[in-house]
C-alpha cells in the first residue's frame, strides 16, 4: 500500500498490526516471498475450496455488501495467508494483517477494529491463540459490529458502545479444535485446506520456477514434488535451495540429477524425510527393534524434545505410513524398515 494508507495505523499497536500489499512498488524487484498468486484463478490446488470461495465472493459482490466472516483451517504451509490476501484482492479492498499472539490485550484489538473502514478485511493469523478477553470482544464485533469501550476506572467506570463499519474478518488456524464454539459459530464460511497431491505440487513448482527464473528440465519438478511433503511452502523452500545449487554450479538448466544432488546436501531424501525424520525411524528400527516404544524414550534417543518429535515428525511419518501409534507406543511399519534398507522381522505386521 502507498503512504495514503498510513492513516489505517492510527491508534493501533505497531507490533500487532501491519498493512500488506502483494504488488511490487515502483521498480522493486520481485522477491521470493512474492511467489503468492494474486487471484483465485492463479491459485493452484484445492479445487473444491476454490469453487466454494469463488461462489461465496461472487454472491457478496452481486449483493454489493462485504461477505460474511471466513475461517481458514488446515496444517501450516498450505496457503491460508495466501487465500486471505486473494480474498482482499478479489474484493478490491485493503487487508489488515495481525496475529493472535501479537494481540496481548482486548484494547489492542479494540484499537484495530475501531480504525477499520467499510468493507475492509481483517486477517487474524493463529486466531486460536487470541487471549480470552480479546476473543469476547471479537464475538460482539463480528456479530453486532460494535465494541464496548470502557471509560474510567473503579465504581465510576462506564461502557460506551462504539459502532463499527461492516467488515470481513478472516481467521486462520492450524488447530481448529482449540477455537471456542462461540467464536467458530460466528464464521459464515469455513474452509478446510488439505495436503496437495504430487501432480498439483508439480504444477505449483513449475509456476514458482518461472517467477524465480529457474529453468527446470523434464522430470525436475516431479522430483521436487515427491520430496515436498504435500505442502506448497516446503515445495517453494526446496525450489529456492535448488536454485542456489544451480547458481553456484553455473547451471543453465536444472536436471533431475541436480535436484537429487542438491537435496542430498540438505539431507532431504526421496520420500521427503529430513535428518530428524530419519533419526526417529533409525532409532525405532535399530535400537528398539521396530517398537513399540514410548514417546519419551524415543525423544531421548534422538536428542530432541518430546513435543518436537510429536508435532514436527510424527504427523508426516504417520500420514505416509512409516509410523503407527498403538496403545502400547509408537511402532515402525514394514514400509519404514524397507525405506531404511533393513529386512523387517516376520512378525512385524502382527504388532498392529
N, C-alpha and C positions, 0 to 999 in steps of 0.2 A: 504494500500500500504506500501511497505517497505521503507527503508531510501533512496533507489536509486531513488525514485520519488521526493525527496526534490527539485531537480532542477526545477520541474514544477512551483514552487512558486517564482522563481526569478523575481524580478521586480513587483510583484503583491501585492496589499494591503491585508495584512493578514486577516483583519476583513471582507473582502468581498469574500474570497476565501478559500476553504479547499479541500483537497483530501480525497476521501471516498473509503473504501473497505468494501464490505459486508461479507467478510470472517474473522473468528476469527484468531487472530495472536498467534502462539505458543500454550501455554497452557491456553490461555484466555477463560474464561467461556462464554457461550452463554448468552447474556443479553436479557432483554425484548424487546429492540429496534431491535434485530435481528430476529424478527418474520417474516421479509420480505422474500418472496420466491426469489430464485436466477435465475429462468428461467421462460419463458412463460408457459411451461408445468405445472409448480408448482403454477402459478398464478391462484387463484380461482375467478370465476365470469367473467363478461364482455366477453362472448364467441365470439360475433361478432367482437369486437375490437381486441381480441387476434388473430383471424383468419386473419384479415386485417394486423395487425402488423407483424405477422409471415411471410406472403407473402411478405410484404414490405422489411423485413430484409433478407429473403432468396434470393430475387432478387438482392439486393445490394451485398450479399456475392458472388453470381454467377458471377456478373459483376466485382467483385474484386475492388469496389470503395466504399467510405463512402456513406451511404444513405443520402437522402435529409433531410432537417431540419424537425423537428417534433414539433407539438403543442399539448399539453395535456390540455384539458379544462374540468372542472367539479367542483362540490362542494367540500369543504375540506374533507379530510379523506378517499377518495375513491381509492387511490393508484397511484396518479400521480408521486410522487417521486419514489415509488417502481418500476413503469414501466420504468422510466428513467434509473434507475440502472440496470434493467433487459436488456434494450437495449444495454448498455455498456458491460454487461456480455455476452450476446449472440454474440456480435461482437468481443469480446476478446480485448477490448481497455480500456484505463483509462477513468475515468469520472471526470470532474472538476465541482464542485458544488458551486454555488453562488446564489444570490437573487437580485431582483430588488431594494429593499430598501438599500441593502448594497453597491450598486454602486452609489456613490454620484456625480461623475463627469465622463465625457467622457474619461478622462485619465485613470480612474480606469479600465474601460472596455478595452481600448486600450492595457493596460499592460497585462491583462489576455489573450486577443486574440493573442498578439504577442508572447506569451510563449507557445501556443498550438503546439502540434506535429501532424503530418499527421494522419487522421482518428480518432483523439481524440474526445470525446463527451463533449460538454459544456452544462451543465444543469443550466438554469436560472429559479429559482422559483419565483412566483409572478411577472412574466415578465411585466405585465401591469403597474407596479409601477416603471419602469425604468425612469430616468429623460430624458427629451426631447433630449438634446444633445447626450446622450448615445444611444437613440433609432436611431437617424440619423446615428450614427457611425455604429450601428449594421446592418442597411439596406445594406450598402455597403459591410460590411464584409460577410454577409450571401449570397449576390448575386454575388459579384465580387471577394471575398476572398482577400480583401486588406483593409488596413486602411491608412488614411492620417494623418501623424504626423506633427504637426506644430512646426517649428524651429524658434526661435527668437520672438521678440515682436514688436508691432507697425508697421510702414510702411515697415520696413525691414523684416517682418516675411514672411516665405515661407513654402509651404506644400510639404512634401516628401512622396510619396506613398510607403507603405511597403506591399509587397506581403505576404499573409498568406498561410499556407498549407491548403489543403481541410479538413474541419472538419464538424461535425454534431452538430448543435445547437438544444437543446430540451428546449422548453419553457413550463412552467406550469402556468396556470392561473385559478383563481376561478371566474373571471369576464371577459369573452371573449369580451363582448361588449365594454370594455374600451380600447381594443387594437386598435391602429390606423390601418386603412385599409392597408397602405403600408407595415407595419410590418406583419400583418396577411397574406397578399398575398405571402410573401416570404417563408412560410412554405409549404413544399411539401406534408405533410401528417398531417391532423388534426384529433385527436381522442377525442371523447366526452365520458366521463365516466358517467354512470347512477347509481342511487341508487340500492343497492343489494336487491333482494327478500330474504325472510326469509330462503328458502332452501339453497341458496348459502352461506348466513351468517352462517348457521348451520355447513356446511362443513368447512368453514374457522375457526370457533371457535374450532371444533374438531381437526383440524391441529395445531392451536396455543396451545391448551391444551397439546398436545403431546410434543411440543417444550418446554413448561414451566414445564412439568412433573406433570400436574394436571389430576387426574383421574375423569372423568365426568360420572356420572351414566346415565341410559337411560332417555331421556327427558330433561336433564340439558342443553345441547347445544341448544335445541329448545327454552327453557325458556329464555336463554340469547339472542338468535337471535331476539325474539319478542320485546326485550327492547333496541335494538341496533340502532334503527332509520335508518336502511338500510345502515349503514356506518361501514366499517371494523375497522376504528380507534376507534370508540366508542365500538365496539364489543370486541376488544382486551383490551381496558381500563377496561371495566366491568369484563372481564375474570380475569384480574390481581387483581381486588378488591375481586372477589370471591375466588381467590387463597389465598389472605391474610386471608379471613374468615376461609378457610379450615386449614391454617397453625395455626392460633390462637386457633381454636377449635379442633385441632388434628384429623382432618377427613382424613380417607384413601380414601374416595370416596365422591364426591360432588353430592348430590341428588337434584332434582328439588325444594324440600322444602328448602334446604340450599341456593340455588340461590335466592329464594324469600326472605328469611330472611336477606341475605347479602345485597341485593339491596334495601330492605326496609330501612335498616340502612342508606344507601347512598341516600335515597329519590328518587329512580327511580321506577316508578310504572309499572304496567303490560303492558302499551302501550308505555313505554319508555319516559314518561313525567317526567321531574325533578321538583325541587321546584319552579323555576321561571315559567315554563310552566303552572303548576297547579295554581300558584298565578294569572297569567293572566286570565285563564279560570274562576277561582272563582270570580275575580273582575268583569268580564263581566256578569256572571250569577247572582251573589248575590248582586252586587252593582249597576249594570246598566241594570238589567232585560234582559240580553242577547244582549243588544245593539239596534241600532248602537251607537258606541262610537268612539270618535276621539283618535288618537294615543297619543297625549299629555296628555289627561285626563287619559287614560289607564296607561301610564308610570308613571304618578304622583301617581296613586293609588297603584301600586306595588312597588314604590320606586326605579325605575331603569331609566336610560336614555332612551329617545325615540328611539335612534339608536340601543340600546341593544335589546329592545323589537322587533324592526322591523327586525333586521338582525339575531338575535340569536333564538328567539322564533317563530316568525310568519311563516317562511318558512316551518318548520315541521308541525306546527299546521294547516296551510292551506293545505299542501300536504296530511295530514291524515284526513282531513275533519272535524276538530274540530272548525275551524275558517273560516270565509269568509270575503273578502274585498268587500265592496259595495261603491257606490258614496257618501253615507251618513256616512260611517265609518265602523269600524270592527263589525262583528256580530257573536255571538256564535251559532253554528249549533245544531240541535237536538242531534247529537252524543255527543257533549260537555256536554249538560245537563244530558244525561244518564250516561256519564262517571263519573260525579260528584255525581251521585245518586240523582239527582233532577228531578222531573217531569216537562217537558217543557210545556209552555202555548200552547193552541190550535192553536194560530196564528203564531207559531214560523217559520213555513215554508213560510208564506206569506211575510216575510221580504226580501226575495231574489227576 
